């Protein structure tokens, strides 16, 4: 059971377009919009955590992950600093 409300305002032509597309799929406006929004949200999330590579690029990626870290003087300086809340 749906119990969370999502309200938004649209231009009449946007509403009409959504209604037309929903009717073509035999859905009501709410079901159509919720499905479309969820599909887009999933795509955005997956874009942040999933990517594809061909075999050569994947091997390069693995090689970079397996390589020892390069010296980073700036990072070393940062980690050597005491946190403000640790200073007395």
N, CA, C and O atoms as CSV, one atom per row, in Angstrom:
chain,resi,resn,atom,element,x,y,z
A,1,UNK,N,N,0.850,-1.188,0.000
A,1,UNK,CA,C,0.000,0.000,0.000
A,1,UNK,C,C,0.885,1.237,0.000
A,1,UNK,O,O,1.820,1.350,0.792
A,2,UNK,N,N,0.581,2.140,-0.880
A,2,UNK,CA,C,1.347,3.387,-0.945
A,2,UNK,C,C,0.817,4.354,0.095
A,2,UNK,O,O,-0.387,4.583,0.206
A,3,UNK,N,N,1.749,4.917,0.855
A,3,UNK,CA,C,1.298,5.868,1.867
A,3,UNK,C,C,2.144,7.138,1.913
A,3,UNK,O,O,1.920,7.998,2.765
A,4,UNK,N,N,3.109,7.264,1.010
A,4,UNK,CA,C,3.922,8.478,0.958
A,4,UNK,C,C,3.478,9.319,-0.242
A,4,UNK,O,O,3.435,8.836,-1.374
A,5,UNK,N,N,3.155,10.560,0.024
A,5,UNK,CA,C,2.697,11.455,-1.044
A,5,UNK,C,C,3.886,12.159,-1.687
A,5,UNK,O,O,4.840,12.544,-1.011
A,6,UNK,N,N,3.810,12.319,-3.005
A,6,UNK,CA,C,4.778,13.112,-3.757
A,6,UNK,C,C,3.951,14.092,-4.587
A,6,UNK,O,O,3.177,13.684,-5.452
A,7,UNK,N,N,4.116,15.361,-4.323
A,7,UNK,CA,C,3.344,16.383,-5.032
A,7,UNK,C,C,4.272,17.220,-5.892
A,7,UNK,O,O,5.386,17.543,-5.479
A,8,UNK,N,N,3.819,17.571,-7.080
A,8,UNK,CA,C,4.588,18.461,-7.927
A,8,UNK,C,C,3.669,19.227,-8.854
A,8,UNK,O,O,2.535,18.822,-9.109
A,9,UNK,N,N,4.173,20.332,-9.348
A,9,UNK,CA,C,3.405,21.163,-10.267
A,9,UNK,C,C,4.012,21.016,-11.657
A,9,UNK,O,O,5.226,20.883,-11.808
A,10,UNK,N,N,3.153,21.041,-12.663
A,10,UNK,CA,C,3.601,20.900,-14.051
A,10,UNK,C,C,2.821,21.867,-14.920
A,10,UNK,O,O,1.741,22.331,-14.553
A,11,UNK,N,N,3.382,22.158,-16.065
A,11,UNK,CA,C,2.658,22.948,-17.058
A,11,UNK,C,C,1.546,22.069,-17.642
A,11,UNK,O,O,1.688,20.847,-17.694
A,12,UNK,N,N,0.459,22.674,-18.075
A,12,UNK,CA,C,-0.625,21.880,-18.654
A,12,UNK,C,C,-0.169,20.973,-19.803
A,12,UNK,O,O,-0.620,19.833,-19.917
A,13,UNK,N,N,0.723,21.485,-20.648
A,13,UNK,CA,C,1.187,20.663,-21.762
A,13,UNK,C,C,2.045,19.482,-21.292
A,13,UNK,O,O,2.056,18.426,-21.925
A,14,UNK,N,N,2.765,19.671,-20.173
A,14,UNK,CA,C,3.531,18.552,-19.608
A,14,UNK,C,C,2.564,17.492,-19.067
A,14,UNK,O,O,2.738,16.298,-19.310
A,15,UNK,N,N,1.556,17.941,-18.338
A,15,UNK,CA,C,0.558,17.018,-17.803
A,15,UNK,C,C,-0.123,16.262,-18.927
A,15,UNK,O,O,-0.316,15.049,-18.837
A,16,UNK,N,N,-0.492,16.976,-19.993
A,16,UNK,CA,C,-1.175,16.336,-21.115
A,16,UNK,C,C,-0.280,15.288,-21.788
A,16,UNK,O,O,-0.748,14.208,-22.149
A,17,UNK,N,N,0.989,15.607,-21.951
A,17,UNK,CA,C,1.924,14.660,-22.550
A,17,UNK,C,C,2.049,13.410,-21.675
A,17,UNK,O,O,2.018,12.286,-22.175
A,18,UNK,N,N,2.189,13.618,-20.383
A,18,UNK,CA,C,2.293,12.487,-19.448
A,18,UNK,C,C,1.024,11.652,-19.488
A,18,UNK,O,O,1.088,10.423,-19.539
A,19,UNK,N,N,-0.116,12.302,-19.466
A,19,UNK,CA,C,-1.385,11.573,-19.523
A,19,UNK,C,C,-1.507,10.769,-20.807
A,19,UNK,O,O,-1.970,9.629,-20.790
A,20,UNK,N,N,-1.089,11.366,-21.926
A,20,UNK,CA,C,-1.173,10.665,-23.206
A,20,UNK,C,C,-0.268,9.421,-23.207
A,20,UNK,O,O,-0.692,8.337,-23.609
A,21,UNK,N,N,0.963,9.591,-22.758
A,21,UNK,CA,C,1.892,8.462,-22.706
A,21,UNK,C,C,1.388,7.383,-21.756
A,21,UNK,O,O,1.487,6.193,-22.058
A,22,UNK,N,N,0.851,7.790,-20.614
A,22,UNK,CA,C,0.320,6.816,-19.655
A,22,UNK,C,C,-0.830,6.038,-20.270
A,22,UNK,O,O,-0.921,4.822,-20.099
A,23,UNK,N,N,-1.703,6.727,-20.980
A,23,UNK,CA,C,-2.857,6.049,-21.575
A,23,UNK,C,C,-2.412,5.068,-22.664
A,23,UNK,O,O,-3.038,4.024,-22.846
A,24,UNK,N,N,-1.343,5.394,-23.383
A,24,UNK,CA,C,-0.828,4.478,-24.398
A,24,UNK,C,C,-0.339,3.162,-23.780
A,24,UNK,O,O,-0.355,2.113,-24.424
A,25,UNK,N,N,0.088,3.245,-22.533
A,25,UNK,CA,C,0.552,2.046,-21.838
A,25,UNK,C,C,-0.521,1.429,-20.944
A,25,UNK,O,O,-0.279,0.432,-20.264
A,26,UNK,N,N,-1.706,2.033,-20.953
A,26,UNK,CA,C,-2.782,1.520,-20.109
A,26,UNK,C,C,-2.557,1.773,-18.636
A,26,UNK,O,O,-2.995,0.994,-17.789
A,27,UNK,N,N,-1.873,2.863,-18.328
A,27,UNK,CA,C,-1.577,3.203,-16.932
A,27,UNK,C,C,-2.230,4.527,-16.583
A,27,UNK,O,O,-2.586,5.316,-17.458
A,28,UNK,N,N,-2.378,4.753,-15.290
A,28,UNK,CA,C,-2.839,6.070,-14.865
A,28,UNK,C,C,-1.620,6.979,-14.677
A,28,UNK,O,O,-0.480,6.513,-14.671
A,29,UNK,N,N,-1.872,8.251,-14.526
A,29,UNK,CA,C,-0.790,9.230,-14.413
A,29,UNK,C,C,0.156,8.906,-13.266
A,29,UNK,O,O,1.374,8.934,-13.444
A,30,UNK,N,N,-0.383,8.604,-12.103
A,30,UNK,CA,C,0.473,8.333,-10.944
A,30,UNK,C,C,1.377,7.130,-11.176
A,30,UNK,O,O,2.577,7.194,-10.910
A,31,UNK,N,N,0.809,6.033,-11.671
A,31,UNK,CA,C,1.614,4.836,-11.909
A,31,UNK,C,C,2.691,5.105,-12.950
A,31,UNK,O,O,3.838,4.686,-12.791
A,32,UNK,N,N,2.318,5.808,-14.019
A,32,UNK,CA,C,3.274,6.124,-15.077
A,32,UNK,C,C,4.419,6.982,-14.538
A,32,UNK,O,O,5.589,6.692,-14.784
A,33,UNK,N,N,4.074,8.038,-13.801
A,33,UNK,CA,C,5.098,8.948,-13.294
A,33,UNK,C,C,5.991,8.264,-12.270
A,33,UNK,O,O,7.206,8.463,-12.273
A,34,UNK,N,N,5.403,7.466,-11.404
A,34,UNK,CA,C,6.203,6.782,-10.396
A,34,UNK,C,C,7.156,5.793,-11.049
A,34,UNK,O,O,8.321,5.704,-10.662
A,35,UNK,N,N,6.672,5.052,-12.035
A,35,UNK,CA,C,7.528,4.097,-12.737
A,35,UNK,C,C,8.657,4.821,-13.466
A,35,UNK,O,O,9.812,4.401,-13.394
A,36,UNK,N,N,8.331,5.898,-14.164
A,36,UNK,CA,C,9.348,6.650,-14.903
A,36,UNK,C,C,10.376,7.262,-13.952
A,36,UNK,O,O,11.575,7.219,-14.227
A,37,UNK,N,N,9.922,7.821,-12.852
A,37,UNK,CA,C,10.839,8.433,-11.893
A,37,UNK,C,C,11.743,7.382,-11.258
A,37,UNK,O,O,12.934,7.627,-11.069
A,38,UNK,N,N,11.197,6.224,-10.931
A,38,UNK,CA,C,12.006,5.158,-10.324
A,38,UNK,C,C,13.030,4.613,-11.308
A,38,UNK,O,O,14.167,4.336,-10.927
A,39,UNK,N,N,12.641,4.458,-12.572
A,39,UNK,CA,C,13.598,4.001,-13.583
A,39,UNK,C,C,14.750,4.987,-13.708
A,39,UNK,O,O,15.911,4.584,-13.776
A,40,UNK,N,N,14.435,6.267,-13.739
A,40,UNK,CA,C,15.479,7.290,-13.860
A,40,UNK,C,C,16.357,7.310,-12.614
A,40,UNK,O,O,17.578,7.434,-12.714
A,41,UNK,N,N,15.740,7.189,-11.439
A,41,UNK,CA,C,16.511,7.183,-10.192
A,41,UNK,C,C,17.464,5.992,-10.153
A,41,UNK,O,O,18.616,6.137,-9.744
A,42,UNK,N,N,17.002,4.833,-10.569
A,42,UNK,CA,C,17.871,3.654,-10.604
A,42,UNK,C,C,19.029,3.867,-11.571
A,42,UNK,O,O,20.160,3.481,-11.276
A,43,UNK,N,N,18.760,4.473,-12.717
A,43,UNK,CA,C,19.820,4.732,-13.691
A,43,UNK,C,C,20.871,5.674,-13.116
A,43,UNK,O,O,22.068,5.464,-13.313
A,44,UNK,N,N,20.433,6.705,-12.411
A,44,UNK,CA,C,21.369,7.652,-11.804
A,44,UNK,C,C,22.226,6.950,-10.767
A,44,UNK,O,O,23.442,7.140,-10.736
A,45,UNK,N,N,21.612,6.146,-9.924
A,45,UNK,CA,C,22.363,5.417,-8.892
A,45,UNK,C,C,23.350,4.449,-9.541
A,45,UNK,O,O,24.513,4.385,-9.143
A,46,UNK,N,N,22.887,3.696,-10.539
A,46,UNK,CA,C,23.779,2.740,-11.201
A,46,UNK,C,C,24.926,3.426,-11.918
A,46,UNK,O,O,26.025,2.877,-11.990
A,47,UNK,N,N,24.689,4.618,-12.448
A,47,UNK,CA,C,25.771,5.365,-13.092
A,47,UNK,C,C,26.885,5.690,-12.109
A,47,UNK,O,O,28.032,5.890,-12.509
A,48,UNK,N,N,26.557,5.742,-10.846
A,48,UNK,CA,C,27.548,6.053,-9.825
A,48,UNK,C,C,28.304,4.828,-9.349
A,48,UNK,O,O,29.390,4.962,-8.785
A,49,UNK,N,N,27.755,3.623,-9.562
A,49,UNK,CA,C,28.386,2.428,-9.005
A,49,UNK,C,C,28.698,1.351,-10.036
A,49,UNK,O,O,29.370,0.375,-9.699
A,50,UNK,N,N,28.240,1.487,-11.273
A,50,UNK,CA,C,28.431,0.449,-12.277
A,50,UNK,C,C,28.997,1.059,-13.553
A,50,UNK,O,O,28.496,2.070,-14.045
A,51,UNK,N,N,30.031,0.445,-14.075
A,51,UNK,CA,C,30.570,0.884,-15.346
A,51,UNK,C,C,31.073,-0.334,-16.104
A,51,UNK,O,O,31.382,-1.358,-15.494
A,52,UNK,N,N,31.157,-0.238,-17.398
A,52,UNK,CA,C,31.608,-1.361,-18.216
A,52,UNK,C,C,32.887,-0.991,-18.948
A,52,UNK,O,O,33.097,0.158,-19.336
A,53,UNK,N,N,33.735,-2.000,-19.126
A,53,UNK,CA,C,35.000,-1.809,-19.819
A,53,UNK,C,C,35.227,-2.983,-20.762
A,53,UNK,O,O,34.781,-4.100,-20.499
A,54,UNK,N,N,35.929,-2.718,-21.867
A,54,UNK,CA,C,36.323,-3.842,-22.704
A,54,UNK,C,C,37.463,-4.585,-21.999
A,54,UNK,O,O,37.950,-4.125,-20.967
A,55,UNK,N,N,37.887,-5.712,-22.537
A,55,UNK,CA,C,38.872,-6.561,-21.862
A,55,UNK,C,C,40.190,-5.832,-21.595
A,55,UNK,O,O,40.764,-5.967,-20.514
A,56,UNK,N,N,40.673,-5.055,-22.579
A,56,UNK,CA,C,41.948,-4.343,-22.390
A,56,UNK,C,C,41.846,-3.273,-21.309
A,56,UNK,O,O,42.724,-3.160,-20.453
A,57,UNK,N,N,40.778,-2.496,-21.353
A,57,UNK,CA,C,40.596,-1.436,-20.342
A,57,UNK,C,C,40.388,-2.050,-18.960
A,57,UNK,O,O,40.851,-1.501,-17.960
A,58,UNK,N,N,39.690,-3.192,-18.900
A,58,UNK,CA,C,39.480,-3.845,-17.611
A,58,UNK,C,C,40.813,-4.315,-17.039
A,58,UNK,O,O,41.042,-4.191,-15.836
A,59,UNK,N,N,41.691,-4.850,-17.873
A,59,UNK,CA,C,43.008,-5.283,-17.392
A,59,UNK,C,C,43.814,-4.092,-16.902
A,59,UNK,O,O,44.489,-4.178,-15.876
A,60,UNK,N,N,43.749,-2.972,-17.634
A,60,UNK,CA,C,44.436,-1.756,-17.183
A,60,UNK,C,C,43.899,-1.312,-15.829
A,60,UNK,O,O,44.663,-0.905,-14.953
A,61,UNK,N,N,42.590,-1.390,-15.662
A,61,UNK,CA,C,41.956,-1.021,-14.395
A,61,UNK,C,C,42.465,-1.924,-13.272
A,61,UNK,O,O,42.826,-1.436,-12.201
A,62,UNK,N,N,42.498,-3.243,-13.512
A,62,UNK,CA,C,42.994,-4.178,-12.496
A,62,UNK,C,C,44.456,-3.903,-12.168
A,62,UNK,O,O,44.856,-3.958,-11.005
A,63,UNK,N,N,45.254,-3.609,-13.190
A,63,UNK,CA,C,46.667,-3.311,-12.958
A,63,UNK,C,C,46.823,-2.082,-12.068
A,63,UNK,O,O,47.674,-2.059,-11.178
A,64,UNK,N,N,46.005,-1.066,-12.306
A,64,UNK,CA,C,46.067,0.131,-11.460
A,64,UNK,C,C,45.666,-0.178,-10.021
A,64,UNK,O,O,46.267,0.335,-9.078
A,65,UNK,N,N,44.652,-1.014,-9.859
A,65,UNK,CA,C,44.230,-1.372,-8.504
A,65,UNK,C,C,45.296,-2.187,-7.774
A,65,UNK,O,O,45.477,-2.045,-6.565
A,66,UNK,N,N,45.996,-3.037,-8.518
A,66,UNK,CA,C,47.004,-3.911,-7.906
A,66,UNK,C,C,48.338,-3.225,-7.684
A,66,UNK,O,O,49.156,-3.707,-6.900
A,67,UNK,N,N,48.575,-2.114,-8.354
A,67,UNK,CA,C,49.854,-1.414,-8.234
A,67,UNK,C,C,49.996,-0.801,-6.840
A,67,UNK,O,O,49.016,-0.358,-6.241
A,68,UNK,N,N,51.220,-0.784,-6.341
A,68,UNK,CA,C,51.416,-0.129,-5.033
A,68,UNK,C,C,51.138,1.373,-5.167
A,68,UNK,O,O,51.330,1.949,-6.238
A,69,UNK,N,N,50.696,1.990,-4.101
A,69,UNK,CA,C,50.400,3.428,-4.189
A,69,UNK,C,C,51.676,4.229,-4.426
A,69,UNK,O,O,52.750,3.882,-3.936
A,70,UNK,N,N,51.529,5.295,-5.181
A,70,UNK,CA,C,52.656,6.195,-5.428
A,70,UNK,C,C,52.793,7.128,-4.232
A,70,UNK,O,O,51.805,7.440,-3.567
A,71,UNK,N,N,53.999,7.567,-3.961
A,71,UNK,CA,C,54.176,8.523,-2.854
A,71,UNK,C,C,53.332,9.780,-3.098
A,71,UNK,O,O,53.241,10.278,-4.220
A,72,UNK,N,N,52.729,10.270,-2.033
A,72,UNK,CA,C,51.897,11.466,-2.133
A,72,UNK,C,C,52.237,12.371,-0.947
A,72,UNK,O,O,51.637,12.254,0.122
A,73,UNK,N,N,53.194,13.268,-1.140
A,73,UNK,CA,C,53.632,14.121,-0.024
A,73,UNK,C,C,52.499,14.942,0.579
A,73,UNK,O,O,52.453,15.128,1.794
A,74,UNK,N,N,51.596,15.428,-0.242
A,74,UNK,CA,C,50.486,16.216,0.293
A,74,UNK,C,C,49.600,15.399,1.206
A,74,UNK,O,O,49.174,15.877,2.258
A,75,UNK,N,N,49.322,14.175,0.813
A,75,UNK,CA,C,48.501,13.297,1.639
A,75,UNK,C,C,49.232,12.929,2.931
A,75,UNK,O,O,48.621,12.850,3.997
A,76,UNK,N,N,50.542,12.705,2.827
A,76,UNK,CA,C,51.328,12.398,4.021
A,76,UNK,C,C,51.291,13.565,5.015
A,76,UNK,O,O,51.153,13.358,6.220
A,77,UNK,N,N,51.418,14.809,4.490
A,77,UNK,CA,C,51.338,15.988,5.363
A,77,UNK,C,C,49.966,16.073,6.026
A,77,UNK,O,O,49.858,16.366,7.217
A,78,UNK,N,N,48.923,15.813,5.242
A,78,UNK,CA,C,47.567,15.881,5.778
A,78,UNK,C,C,47.378,14.886,6.916
A,78,UNK,O,O,46.838,15.234,7.966
A,79,UNK,N,N,47.817,13.662,6.710
A,79,UNK,CA,C,47.648,12.643,7.755
A,79,UNK,C,C,48.522,12.903,8.974
A,79,UNK,O,O,48.234,12.405,10.062
A,80,UNK,N,N,49.592,13.683,8.801
A,80,UNK,CA,C,50.467,13.991,9.929
A,80,UNK,C,C,49.879,15.083,10.827
A,80,UNK,O,O,50.307,15.237,11.971
A,81,UNK,N,N,48.904,15.841,10.320
A,81,UNK,CA,C,48.291,16.908,11.113
A,81,UNK,C,C,47.388,16.333,12.194
A,81,UNK,O,O,46.733,15.308,12.002
A,82,UNK,N,N,47.367,17.006,13.320
A,82,UNK,CA,C,46.424,16.627,14.365
A,82,UNK,C,C,45.070,17.259,14.053
A,82,UNK,O,O,44.994,18.393,13.579
A,83,UNK,N,N,44.017,16.518,14.322
A,83,UNK,CA,C,42.678,17.044,14.125
A,83,UNK,C,C,42.427,18.174,15.125
A,83,UNK,O,O,42.922,18.115,16.250
A,84,UNK,N,N,41.665,19.202,14.736
A,84,UNK,CA,C,41.411,20.327,15.652
A,84,UNK,C,C,40.835,19.875,16.988
A,84,UNK,O,O,41.135,20.475,18.020
A,85,UNK,N,N,40.033,18.852,16.986
A,85,UNK,CA,C,39.413,18.408,18.232
A,85,UNK,C,C,40.371,17.588,19.090
A,85,UNK,O,O,40.075,17.307,20.251
A,86,UNK,N,N,41.543,17.195,18.516
A,86,UNK,CA,C,42.539,16.458,19.292
A,86,UNK,C,C,43.587,17.387,19.904
A,86,UNK,O,O,44.378,16.956,20.743
A,87,UNK,N,N,43.601,18.663,19.492
A,87,UNK,CA,C,44.593,19.609,20.005
A,87,UNK,C,C,44.196,20.063,21.402
A,87,UNK,O,O,43.023,20.273,21.709
A,88,UNK,N,N,45.221,20.206,22.234
A,88,UNK,CA,C,44.944,20.694,23.592
A,88,UNK,C,C,45.841,21.816,23.970
A,88,UNK,O,O,45.740,22.341,25.079
